[in-house]
Amino acid sequence: VGELVIHRTRLEQLSSNYKLTDLHETLEQVGRITSDLQDLVMKIRMLPVEKVFNRFPRMIRDLSNELGKEIELVIKGEDTELDRTVIDEIGEPLLHLIRNSADHGIEPAEERIKAGKKAAGTIKLIAYQEGNKAIIKVEDDGRGLNIEKIKQKAEKSGIDTSGMSEQDIKNLIFMQGFSTSEKVTDISGRGVGMDVVKTKISAIGGTIELLSEEGKGTSVIIRLPLTLSIIQA
């Protein structure tokens, strides 16, 4: 269908140089049929993100037991639809983000209670459509990013943070191999892999935004194209 759209556009450009009524009428009809076919193929390719989200409740239960933490997973907007190519590619980045939240973000119950929080931590997985984009958020009410730790790690790595904004410092976690965690875990390594998450999201035409407040939690916002496979004429 993509090639059909391209050739239709080329025909329209060529026909604009000639005053042939029959040709123009035929092209208009071809245009309508192509658009209808394009819409149909797009609809066929669209799948609910539930196909990906369904794997995470059990994973969170297993992680809760393994980490000895109380973690609740809240899922919203699982009926939001995405191109099947995006669906196929988004699973691994979401898996990593959720593991990171469970392992490094959510605190043990005792630590949470001392901080005035409820014993159980919450991870939210939210999807919705915004214009021609699909938004997926992974949010937790955990400890948030420690700016000082990130700065110290950056300085050790030879990165000068003196002229950087707070947000720029937070975004350093997307650098290859960058992590503030001192220990490796079976759940999410050292937290290494945020660079892979960003690379995978970029590869399917998406963007990733990080919001975090120390002691309050972290939110990762992913913006994705609804469709990938067909060129809009």
Phi, psi and omega in degrees: 000324178301315179294323178299318179297317180298313182291327175299316180297319179296320178297319180297321179294319179293319183291337181294343180274351183233147181260065180251106185302314182299319180296317179298318180295318179296318179296322177298319179293316177301320179299316180295316180296317179298317180296319178297317179295320179299314179298319181296314180296320178299316180296321180296324183283345184280133179228148177291142181292350175307327179304327178270315185299330185298339183280346191273329179304314179295321179300319180294321177299317179295318179295320179302315179293317183293322183271348183068034180240153173267115183229127176253135177253124177249124180246131178226145174076027182293349177273358176299133185259144178223158173302140184301331177295319178294316178304316181296328187265340189278342185301312183296314177301318179295320177303314181294317181297318181291319176298318179299316179298316182293317186279309187259336184271301183290129181274160171299156185305317183298317180295321180294316181297318178298329180275003179083017179259165173288155186300322182273129175277157181237131171245128180250135176240110190235136177227142174198163180262139178223100185065231179263022178239152169253134180252130173236127180243138170242112185238144172223157179255039183273211189279346180074176180277139177266106184300317182297320178297319180296317179298316180298316179296320180297315180298320178296332180271004178084019180260123179276115182259005187300325182259011185266145175285166179300320180293321178298322179294316178300321183291351177298338181293347177274357177286148182301126176076004184276130176202146177263354182284135182271343184239149176271136175237159178288341185283306184219028180062227177261013189091356177295139179129351177296331175293324178292320177303310181297319180297317181293320179295318179296324183296336178254023174080018182258172175231159181227136181233139182244126174236131181207141176230124184301130180085348184248324180137183184225144176230127175249122184249119180251128177248125187233149173290143178291323181228151181236331199275337187241132178283127177287127180281000000 
